């Protein structure tokens, strides 16, 4: 499970980097390619995975 979380974190971090490179570091960025999701969606998803990984490491 830990490796899965780490892979997802890397993929999402790459996605965030790609969006910032393509559209700039605009905090209100709307990424309309995926139904209008904002950059905050990806950053929030990454944050949740980081918390899961921390909990897994604490076990």
Buried (B, 14 or more C-beta within 10 A) or exposed (E): EEEEBEEBBEEBBEBBEEBEEEEEEEEEBEBEEEEEBBBBBBBEBBEEBBEBBEEEEEE
